[in-house]
Amino acid sequence: MIFKLVLLGPILADSPSAAAAPHHAARRISGSPGVRKLGSISNFWLQRYRADNTRYLANADLRFSAATPRIYDAQTRKVSFLPFLNRLSKRWYRTRLVYYDAARGIAGLWVHKSPSMGIKEPTCKCGGKSVPLPGSLMRYCPCSGEIIRISLKLRKDLDYRYVHVDLKTQRILWTVRLGAANMAGLGVDSAGKHFMAYRIHHRTTGGRTVQRVELIRVSFNDRKIDWTYSVQMPTRTGLQFPGLAKVKLVASSDLRKVFIHEYDERDRSHPKGYLTSPPAQGVIVDVASSSHVTFKVPVTSYGAVFDRMNRFLYVSSHQLGRIYKFDARSGRLEKSVYQGYGAFFLILSKTGRYLYCIHMHGINAFDPVTLKRVRSIRLSQIFPGHRKFLSVPTLLALDSGDFFMGLLKKTRSGMSSYTEQGPVLLHLRVTE
């Protein structure tokens, strides 16, 4: 494993004149928004949620103890190894390190048993051998071009658990069973008191697609599930692309707010999107009151982030090229601004002073109060030789303003994409 460190100064572009901004906004934008490259990590596979909201990043899930759990410290920029967790992971099919507290010597694991009793491999009509499609329960027949779904029989004893581990004694302190249905984790709150997970109940019968999202929270103090909540999403009928109705989730750093929304796209024949009756729905769940509000969300909502006080939710639309500011209590649209086609991800600076949008041509910085653009940074200023993003499928940000993404690569068309996971992870920081 090779760790490279590259320090660059803040990368800035020209800002709009102070006279064009409101007086209160001018006071807010007196800092120096920009982006700094801090370094890169080799052979570190990006996990989709954080082991700590401000400092630590864990490598991706481990199957059959295939790799050693590792932690990257964003402050010291060093990688630590946790080899003894391999022994624990032998009990389960998959192990994810979802929580890490070096000061207290505590780690949290997200584990479950094998999800199947076996896979019945399909036979191609032509008699040939099918080829697995990565990341799906599908097979491809190279001779006929047919896509075949495999037969998967789930175990009755499928077991999802949260496991609390003492790093000093290398022992399991306690576990909480979360159920047998398929689940995913949302992470741990910034205070290190709760872990939250969710499951999506998805059923399609007679052309009708029904989705229900169930949230589950584990209390570290009580060592049990202390809160659950369910949200029923709209029933969809006659979807040309059923995958467009899938649900995505984003939680605030303190896990007090959860944003749930349907994904939608548009084209020339569907200028308002495929989900029109009703339009694509967004839900903001308030954990304290066990209630939620429902509102309309834009198509291709890639980026979403709550402000530091959970008063507002910011959402970006890739296809519409806009950033939206919603009231997190009522779901009411407060403001909207056009930032340019291809708005991918949103990141807040450490104190919430600036809102950054990563888009196809670079990064824009906004005043989160007025949504006025205060900096425009070209992609070539951050990554020399790259002028345009093809896509930004995965990006992980910390509350410190640090964010992580894969290494850029050029395509034949001249656009730049990047590896979704490994072998090199870039460490960057938005400044203020």
Secondary structure as UniProt FT lines:
FT   STRAND          3..4
FT   HELIX           18..20
FT   HELIX           23..28
FT   STRAND          34..42
FT   STRAND          56..59
FT   STRAND          62..63
FT   TURN            64..65
FT   STRAND          70..73
FT   TURN            74..77
FT   STRAND          78..81
FT   TURN            83..84
FT   HELIX           85..89
FT   TURN            90..91
FT   STRAND          94..101
FT   TURN            102..105
FT   STRAND          106..112
FT   STRAND          116..120
FT   TURN            125..126
FT   STRAND          131..132
FT   TURN            134..135
FT   STRAND          138..140
FT   TURN            142..144
FT   STRAND          147..149
FT   STRAND          151..154
FT   TURN            156..157
FT   STRAND          160..166
FT   TURN            167..170
FT   STRAND          171..179
FT   STRAND          184..188
FT   TURN            190..191
FT   STRAND          194..205
FT   TURN            206..207
FT   STRAND          208..219
FT   TURN            220..223
FT   STRAND          224..232
FT   STRAND          236..237
FT   HELIX           242..245
FT   STRAND          247..251
FT   TURN            253..254
FT   STRAND          257..262
FT   TURN            268..269
FT   TURN            271..272
FT   TURN            277..278
FT   STRAND          281..286
FT   TURN            287..290
FT   STRAND          291..296
FT   STRAND          301..306
FT   TURN            308..309
FT   STRAND          312..317
FT   TURN            318..321
FT   STRAND          322..327
FT   TURN            328..330
FT   STRAND          333..338
FT   STRAND          343..348
FT   TURN            350..351
FT   STRAND          355..359
FT   TURN            360..361
FT   STRAND          362..366
FT   TURN            368..370
FT   STRAND          373..378
FT   HELIX           379..382
FT   TURN            384..385
FT   STRAND          396..397
FT   TURN            399..400
FT   STRAND          402..406
FT   STRAND          408..410
FT   TURN            412..413
FT   STRAND          416..418
FT   STRAND          424..431
//
